[in-house]
Protein backbone atom coordinates (compact mmCIF):
# COMPACT_ATOMS: atom_id res chain seq x y z
CA UNK A 1 0.00 0.00 0.00
CA UNK A 2 1.43 3.35 -1.03
CA UNK A 3 2.03 5.83 1.76
CA UNK A 4 2.26 8.82 -0.57
CA UNK A 5 -0.47 11.46 -0.52
CA UNK A 6 0.76 13.29 -3.60
CA UNK A 7 2.50 12.39 -6.83
CA UNK A 8 5.62 14.24 -5.74
CA UNK A 9 5.77 12.28 -2.49
CA UNK A 10 5.22 9.01 -4.36
CA UNK A 11 8.03 9.71 -6.81
CA UNK A 12 10.31 10.62 -3.94
CA UNK A 13 9.56 7.44 -1.95
CA UNK A 14 9.67 5.04 -4.91
CA UNK A 15 12.21 6.87 -7.07
CA UNK A 16 13.97 3.62 -7.97
CA UNK A 17 10.74 2.08 -9.28
CA UNK A 18 8.90 4.99 -10.92
CA UNK A 19 10.06 8.02 -12.91
CA UNK A 20 8.44 11.05 -14.50
CA UNK A 21 8.82 11.04 -18.28
CA UNK A 22 9.36 14.12 -20.54
CA UNK A 23 5.76 13.66 -21.73
CA UNK A 24 4.57 14.20 -18.15
CA UNK A 25 3.70 10.55 -17.48
CA UNK A 26 4.62 8.33 -14.56
CA UNK A 27 6.39 5.20 -15.79
CA UNK A 28 7.23 1.99 -13.97
CA UNK A 29 10.92 1.09 -14.30
CA UNK A 30 10.14 -2.60 -13.81
CA UNK A 31 7.21 -3.09 -16.18
CA UNK A 32 7.47 -0.04 -18.43
CA UNK A 33 3.83 0.78 -17.79
CA UNK A 34 2.97 4.50 -18.05
CA UNK A 35 0.19 6.35 -16.17
CA UNK A 36 -1.23 9.83 -15.93
CA UNK A 37 0.01 12.11 -13.17
CA UNK A 38 -2.73 11.17 -10.70
CA UNK A 39 -2.09 9.81 -7.24
CA UNK A 40 -5.28 7.71 -7.38
CA UNK A 41 -4.25 6.07 -10.66
CA UNK A 42 -0.70 5.54 -9.46
CA UNK A 43 -1.79 4.01 -6.13
CA UNK A 44 -4.27 1.74 -7.89
CA UNK A 45 -1.57 0.34 -10.18
CA UNK A 46 1.01 0.14 -7.39
CA UNK A 47 -1.34 -1.96 -5.24
CA UNK A 48 -2.50 -4.23 -8.09
CA UNK A 49 -1.77 -7.97 -8.20
CA UNK A 50 -0.12 -7.58 -11.61
CA UNK A 51 2.45 -5.13 -10.30
CA UNK A 52 3.17 -7.19 -7.19
CA UNK A 53 3.86 -10.27 -9.33
CA UNK A 54 6.08 -8.20 -11.60
CA UNK A 55 8.16 -6.94 -8.68
CA UNK A 56 8.51 -10.46 -7.26
CA UNK A 57 9.71 -11.74 -10.61
CA UNK A 58 12.10 -8.81 -11.00
CA UNK A 59 13.71 -9.67 -7.66
CA UNK A 60 13.93 -13.36 -8.54
CA UNK A 61 17.28 -14.47 -10.04
CA UNK A 62 16.15 -16.95 -12.69
CA UNK A 63 19.56 -16.82 -14.42
CA UNK A 64 21.01 -19.26 -11.90
CA UNK A 65 18.93 -22.03 -13.52
CA UNK A 66 20.72 -22.87 -16.76
CA UNK A 67 17.87 -24.73 -18.41
CA UNK A 68 15.11 -22.17 -17.71
CA UNK A 69 14.98 -19.64 -20.55
CA UNK A 70 12.48 -17.03 -21.83
CA UNK A 71 9.62 -18.40 -23.89
CA UNK A 72 10.03 -17.61 -27.60
CA UNK A 73 6.44 -16.64 -28.34
CA UNK A 74 4.95 -15.76 -24.93
CA UNK A 75 6.68 -12.98 -23.01
CA UNK A 76 4.71 -13.79 -19.87
CA UNK A 77 6.20 -17.27 -19.60
CA UNK A 78 9.50 -19.12 -19.32
CA UNK A 79 10.55 -22.38 -21.00
CA UNK A 80 12.25 -25.44 -19.53
CA UNK A 81 14.73 -26.97 -21.98
CA UNK A 82 14.86 -30.26 -20.09
CA UNK A 83 11.18 -31.06 -19.63
CA UNK A 84 10.05 -29.08 -22.70
CA UNK A 85 7.31 -27.35 -20.71
CA UNK A 86 6.25 -23.68 -20.37
CA UNK A 87 6.39 -22.06 -16.93
CA UNK A 88 4.71 -18.98 -15.54
CA UNK A 89 6.90 -16.11 -14.40
CA UNK A 90 6.16 -16.85 -10.78
CA UNK A 91 9.11 -17.57 -8.49
CA UNK A 92 7.19 -20.18 -6.46
CA UNK A 93 6.32 -22.16 -9.58
CA UNK A 94 9.87 -22.01 -10.91
CA UNK A 95 11.30 -23.21 -7.60
CA UNK A 96 8.78 -26.04 -7.42
CA UNK A 97 9.67 -27.12 -10.96
CA UNK A 98 13.45 -27.13 -10.52
CA UNK A 99 13.13 -29.10 -7.29
CA UNK A 100 10.97 -31.78 -8.89
CA UNK A 101 12.28 -35.33 -9.42
CA UNK A 102 12.01 -35.24 -13.21
CA UNK A 103 13.91 -31.96 -13.56
CA UNK A 104 16.66 -33.11 -11.19
CA UNK A 105 17.08 -36.44 -13.02
CA UNK A 106 17.27 -34.79 -16.46
CA UNK A 107 19.61 -32.11 -15.17
CA UNK A 108 22.03 -34.70 -13.74
CA UNK A 109 22.04 -36.60 -17.03
CA UNK A 110 22.69 -33.45 -19.05
CA UNK A 111 25.41 -32.25 -16.68
CA UNK A 112 27.15 -35.63 -16.98
CA UNK A 113 27.09 -35.42 -20.77
CA UNK A 114 28.58 -31.91 -20.63
CA UNK A 115 31.29 -33.07 -18.23
CA UNK A 116 32.28 -35.98 -20.48
CA UNK A 117 32.42 -33.64 -23.45
CA UNK A 118 34.67 -31.22 -21.56
CA UNK A 119 36.97 -34.08 -20.54
CA UNK A 120 37.35 -35.17 -24.17
CA UNK A 121 38.18 -31.62 -25.20
CA UNK A 122 40.75 -31.32 -22.41
CA UNK A 123 42.41 -34.59 -23.50
CA UNK A 124 42.63 -33.38 -27.09
CA UNK A 125 44.16 -30.09 -25.96
CA UNK A 126 46.70 -31.96 -23.82
CA UNK A 127 47.65 -34.25 -26.71
CA UNK A 128 46.11 -37.35 -25.19
CA UNK A 129 43.23 -37.62 -27.64
CA UNK A 130 43.03 -38.70 -31.26
CA UNK A 131 43.97 -35.24 -32.48
CA UNK A 132 47.63 -35.26 -31.36
CA UNK A 133 49.76 -38.11 -30.05
CA UNK A 134 52.68 -36.87 -27.95
CA UNK A 135 54.13 -40.37 -27.48
CA UNK A 136 54.19 -40.93 -31.23
CA UNK A 137 55.92 -37.61 -31.88
CA UNK A 138 58.44 -38.36 -29.13
CA UNK A 139 59.24 -41.73 -30.70
CA UNK A 140 59.93 -39.99 -34.03
CA UNK A 141 62.23 -37.54 -32.28
CA UNK A 142 64.08 -40.38 -30.53
CA UNK A 143 64.51 -42.25 -33.82
CA UNK A 144 65.93 -39.15 -35.45
CA UNK A 145 68.30 -38.65 -32.52
CA UNK A 146 69.48 -42.29 -32.72
CA UNK A 147 70.21 -41.90 -36.43
CA UNK A 148 72.33 -38.83 -35.78
CA UNK A 149 74.43 -40.82 -33.28
CA UNK A 150 75.46 -43.45 -35.90
CA UNK A 151 79.14 -43.05 -37.09
CA UNK A 152 79.71 -41.78 -40.62
CA UNK A 153 81.47 -44.98 -41.77
CA UNK A 154 78.51 -47.04 -40.59
CA UNK A 155 76.15 -44.76 -42.55
CA UNK A 156 78.30 -45.21 -45.71
CA UNK A 157 78.20 -49.01 -45.36
CA UNK A 158 74.44 -48.91 -44.99
CA UNK A 159 74.13 -46.78 -48.13
CA UNK A 160 76.37 -49.20 -50.12
CA UNK A 161 74.27 -52.11 -48.88
CA UNK A 162 71.07 -50.40 -49.98
CA UNK A 163 72.58 -49.65 -53.44
CA UNK A 164 73.66 -53.30 -53.88
CA UNK A 165 70.20 -54.47 -52.86
CA UNK A 166 68.63 -52.10 -55.35
CA UNK A 167 70.97 -53.29 -58.12
CA UNK A 168 70.08 -56.90 -57.37
CA UNK A 169 66.39 -56.09 -57.59
CA UNK A 170 66.87 -54.42 -60.98
CA UNK A 171 68.77 -57.46 -62.32
CA UNK A 172 66.04 -59.77 -61.10
CA UNK A 173 63.45 -57.63 -62.89
CA UNK A 174 65.46 -57.83 -66.15
CA UNK A 175 65.77 -61.63 -65.86
CA UNK A 176 62.04 -61.93 -65.31
CA UNK A 177 61.36 -59.81 -68.40
CA UNK A 178 63.76 -61.97 -70.46
CA UNK A 179 62.09 -65.18 -69.36
CA UNK A 180 58.71 -63.68 -70.07
CA UNK A 181 59.75 -62.80 -73.63
CA UNK A 182 60.86 -66.41 -74.19
CA UNK A 183 57.39 -67.61 -73.26
CA UNK A 184 55.69 -65.68 -76.08
CA UNK A 185 52.66 -67.16 -77.79
CA UNK A 186 53.02 -69.00 -81.19
CA UNK A 187 51.48 -66.04 -83.04
CA UNK A 188 54.02 -63.66 -81.60
CA UNK A 189 56.86 -66.06 -82.61
CA UNK A 190 55.52 -66.30 -86.21
CA UNK A 191 55.37 -62.49 -86.45
CA UNK A 192 58.92 -62.26 -85.16
CA UNK A 193 60.20 -64.84 -87.70
CA UNK A 194 58.34 -63.15 -90.55
CA UNK A 195 59.87 -59.81 -89.71
CA UNK A 196 63.29 -61.43 -89.55
CA UNK A 197 62.80 -63.03 -93.00
CA UNK A 198 61.79 -59.68 -94.50
CA UNK A 199 64.98 -58.09 -93.19
CA UNK A 200 67.08 -60.87 -94.80
CA UNK A 201 65.37 -60.39 -98.18
CA UNK A 202 66.06 -56.67 -98.10
CA UNK A 203 69.74 -57.32 -97.41
CA UNK A 204 69.90 -59.82 -100.27
CA UNK A 205 68.36 -57.33 -102.71
CA UNK A 206 71.01 -54.80 -101.79
NUTI-341966 format. One record per residue (C-alpha): x, y, z. Coordinates in nm, 4 decimals, padded with zeros to 6 digits. Layout:
<atoms>
ATOM east north up
ATOM X Y Z
...
</atoms>
This chain:
<atoms>
ATOM east north up
ATOM 00.0000 00.0000 00.0000
ATOM 00.1428 00.3347 -00.1032
ATOM 00.2027 00.5826 00.1759
ATOM 00.2258 00.8825 -00.0572
ATOM -00.0468 01.1462 -00.0517
ATOM 00.0757 01.3292 -00.3595
ATOM 00.2503 01.2389 -00.6826
ATOM 00.5617 01.4238 -00.5741
ATOM 00.5769 01.2278 -00.2495
ATOM 00.5222 00.9008 -00.4362
ATOM 00.8027 00.9707 -00.6811
ATOM 01.0313 01.0616 -00.3936
ATOM 00.9559 00.7444 -00.1947
ATOM 00.9666 00.5044 -00.4912
ATOM 01.2209 00.6870 -00.7069
ATOM 01.3968 00.3623 -00.7972
ATOM 01.0737 00.2081 -00.9284
ATOM 00.8897 00.4995 -01.0918
ATOM 01.0056 00.8022 -01.2910
ATOM 00.8437 01.1053 -01.4496
ATOM 00.8815 01.1041 -01.8276
ATOM 00.9355 01.4115 -02.0542
ATOM 00.5765 01.3658 -02.1730
ATOM 00.4570 01.4199 -01.8145
ATOM 00.3696 01.0552 -01.7484
ATOM 00.4623 00.8328 -01.4555
ATOM 00.6387 00.5197 -01.5788
ATOM 00.7229 00.1986 -01.3973
ATOM 01.0923 00.1088 -01.4305
ATOM 01.0140 -00.2603 -01.3806
ATOM 00.7208 -00.3090 -01.6176
ATOM 00.7466 -00.0037 -01.8430
ATOM 00.3825 00.0781 -01.7787
ATOM 00.2971 00.4503 -01.8054
ATOM 00.0194 00.6347 -01.6174
ATOM -00.1231 00.9829 -01.5933
ATOM 00.0007 01.2106 -01.3168
ATOM -00.2728 01.1170 -01.0700
ATOM -00.2093 00.9807 -00.7238
ATOM -00.5282 00.7709 -00.7375
ATOM -00.4249 00.6067 -01.0659
ATOM -00.0705 00.5540 -00.9462
ATOM -00.1790 00.4011 -00.6133
ATOM -00.4274 00.1741 -00.7895
ATOM -00.1572 00.0341 -01.0180
ATOM 00.1010 00.0139 -00.7394
ATOM -00.1341 -00.1964 -00.5237
ATOM -00.2497 -00.4227 -00.8092
ATOM -00.1767 -00.7967 -00.8202
ATOM -00.0121 -00.7577 -01.1605
ATOM 00.2452 -00.5133 -01.0302
ATOM 00.3168 -00.7192 -00.7191
ATOM 00.3858 -01.0272 -00.9330
ATOM 00.6078 -00.8199 -01.1601
ATOM 00.8157 -00.6939 -00.8676
ATOM 00.8506 -01.0460 -00.7262
ATOM 00.9713 -01.1744 -01.0613
ATOM 01.2097 -00.8807 -01.1000
ATOM 01.3709 -00.9666 -00.7664
ATOM 01.3926 -01.3364 -00.8542
ATOM 01.7279 -01.4469 -01.0044
ATOM 01.6153 -01.6947 -01.2688
ATOM 01.9561 -01.6824 -01.4416
ATOM 02.1011 -01.9263 -01.1904
ATOM 01.8926 -02.2033 -01.3516
ATOM 02.0721 -02.2865 -01.6765
ATOM 01.7866 -02.4735 -01.8406
ATOM 01.5114 -02.2173 -01.7709
ATOM 01.4984 -01.9640 -02.0549
ATOM 01.2483 -01.7033 -02.1830
ATOM 00.9622 -01.8402 -02.3891
ATOM 01.0031 -01.7614 -02.7599
ATOM 00.6438 -01.6641 -02.8342
ATOM 00.4951 -01.5757 -02.4931
ATOM 00.6684 -01.2980 -02.3014
ATOM 00.4707 -01.3788 -01.9872
ATOM 00.6202 -01.7271 -01.9602
ATOM 00.9500 -01.9122 -01.9322
ATOM 01.0555 -02.2383 -02.0998
ATOM 01.2253 -02.5443 -01.9529
ATOM 01.4729 -02.6967 -02.1981
ATOM 01.4857 -03.0263 -02.0090
ATOM 01.1177 -03.1063 -01.9632
ATOM 01.0051 -02.9076 -02.2699
ATOM 00.7309 -02.7348 -02.0714
ATOM 00.6253 -02.3680 -02.0374
ATOM 00.6390 -02.2061 -01.6933
ATOM 00.4708 -01.8977 -01.5537
ATOM 00.6905 -01.6110 -01.4400
ATOM 00.6163 -01.6846 -01.0778
ATOM 00.9109 -01.7571 -00.8487
ATOM 00.7186 -02.0176 -00.6458
ATOM 00.6317 -02.2162 -00.9582
ATOM 00.9868 -02.2009 -01.0910
ATOM 01.1296 -02.3212 -00.7597
ATOM 00.8776 -02.6036 -00.7424
ATOM 00.9669 -02.7116 -01.0961
ATOM 01.3452 -02.7130 -01.0521
ATOM 01.3134 -02.9098 -00.7289
ATOM 01.0974 -03.1784 -00.8892
ATOM 01.2284 -03.5328 -00.9418
ATOM 01.2010 -03.5242 -01.3208
ATOM 01.3907 -03.1965 -01.3558
ATOM 01.6656 -03.3114 -01.1185
ATOM 01.7079 -03.6440 -01.3022
ATOM 01.7269 -03.4794 -01.6458
ATOM 01.9611 -03.2108 -01.5169
ATOM 02.2029 -03.4696 -01.3742
ATOM 02.2037 -03.6599 -01.7032
ATOM 02.2685 -03.3445 -01.9046
ATOM 02.5410 -03.2252 -01.6676
ATOM 02.7147 -03.5633 -01.6978
ATOM 02.7087 -03.5416 -02.0767
ATOM 02.8584 -03.1915 -02.0629
ATOM 03.1290 -03.3070 -01.8227
ATOM 03.2277 -03.5982 -02.0481
ATOM 03.2421 -03.3642 -02.3453
ATOM 03.4670 -03.1218 -02.1560
ATOM 03.6967 -03.4076 -02.0536
ATOM 03.7347 -03.5175 -02.4168
ATOM 03.8184 -03.1624 -02.5201
ATOM 04.0750 -03.1325 -02.2412
ATOM 04.2411 -03.4586 -02.3499
ATOM 04.2627 -03.3375 -02.7089
ATOM 04.4165 -03.0091 -02.5962
ATOM 04.6703 -03.1959 -02.3823
ATOM 04.7648 -03.4252 -02.6708
ATOM 04.6108 -03.7352 -02.5190
ATOM 04.3232 -03.7622 -02.7637
ATOM 04.3027 -03.8700 -03.1264
ATOM 04.3974 -03.5244 -03.2482
ATOM 04.7631 -03.5262 -03.1360
ATOM 04.9763 -03.8110 -03.0047
ATOM 05.2684 -03.6869 -02.7950
ATOM 05.4126 -04.0371 -02.7476
ATOM 05.4191 -04.0929 -03.1233
ATOM 05.5920 -03.7607 -03.1877
ATOM 05.8440 -03.8364 -02.9127
ATOM 05.9242 -04.1727 -03.0701
ATOM 05.9933 -03.9985 -03.4026
ATOM 06.2232 -03.7539 -03.2278
ATOM 06.4083 -04.0383 -03.0534
ATOM 06.4506 -04.2245 -03.3816
ATOM 06.5933 -03.9149 -03.5450
ATOM 06.8302 -03.8652 -03.2525
ATOM 06.9482 -04.2286 -03.2721
ATOM 07.0206 -04.1897 -03.6431
ATOM 07.2333 -03.8829 -03.5775
ATOM 07.4426 -04.0825 -03.3285
ATOM 07.5455 -04.3449 -03.5897
ATOM 07.9138 -04.3054 -03.7087
ATOM 07.9707 -04.1775 -04.0623
ATOM 08.1471 -04.4980 -04.1768
ATOM 07.8511 -04.7041 -04.0589
ATOM 07.6147 -04.4761 -04.2552
ATOM 07.8304 -04.5211 -04.5712
ATOM 07.8198 -04.9012 -04.5356
ATOM 07.4443 -04.8910 -04.4987
ATOM 07.4131 -04.6782 -04.8126
ATOM 07.6368 -04.9202 -05.0121
ATOM 07.4275 -05.2114 -04.8883
ATOM 07.1075 -05.0398 -04.9979
ATOM 07.2576 -04.9652 -05.3439
ATOM 07.3656 -05.3298 -05.3878
ATOM 07.0201 -05.4473 -05.2861
ATOM 06.8626 -05.2098 -05.5355
ATOM 07.0966 -05.3289 -05.8123
ATOM 07.0084 -05.6900 -05.7368
ATOM 06.6389 -05.6094 -05.7589
ATOM 06.6872 -05.4417 -06.0981
ATOM 06.8767 -05.7465 -06.2317
ATOM 06.6044 -05.9766 -06.1100
ATOM 06.3451 -05.7630 -06.2890
ATOM 06.5459 -05.7832 -06.6150
ATOM 06.5769 -06.1630 -06.5858
ATOM 06.2045 -06.1927 -06.5307
ATOM 06.1358 -05.9809 -06.8402
ATOM 06.3757 -06.1970 -07.0456
ATOM 06.2088 -06.5176 -06.9362
ATOM 05.8707 -06.3683 -07.0066
ATOM 05.9754 -06.2799 -07.3629
ATOM 06.0863 -06.6408 -07.4193
ATOM 05.7387 -06.7612 -07.3262
ATOM 05.5695 -06.5684 -07.6081
ATOM 05.2656 -06.7156 -07.7794
ATOM 05.3023 -06.8995 -08.1195
ATOM 05.1476 -06.6044 -08.3035
ATOM 05.4020 -06.3664 -08.1604
ATOM 05.6858 -06.6060 -08.2614
ATOM 05.5521 -06.6296 -08.6208
ATOM 05.5374 -06.2495 -08.6448
ATOM 05.8921 -06.2260 -08.5163
ATOM 06.0202 -06.4839 -08.7697
ATOM 05.8335 -06.3147 -09.0553
ATOM 05.9871 -05.9810 -08.9713
ATOM 06.3286 -06.1432 -08.9552
ATOM 06.2798 -06.3027 -09.3000
ATOM 06.1788 -05.9685 -09.4501
ATOM 06.4978 -05.8086 -09.3195
ATOM 06.7075 -06.0874 -09.4801
ATOM 06.5373 -06.0393 -09.8181
ATOM 06.6065 -05.6673 -09.8100
ATOM 06.9736 -05.7320 -09.7406
ATOM 06.9902 -05.9820 -10.0273
ATOM 06.8364 -05.7329 -10.2709
ATOM 07.1007 -05.4795 -10.1792
</atoms>
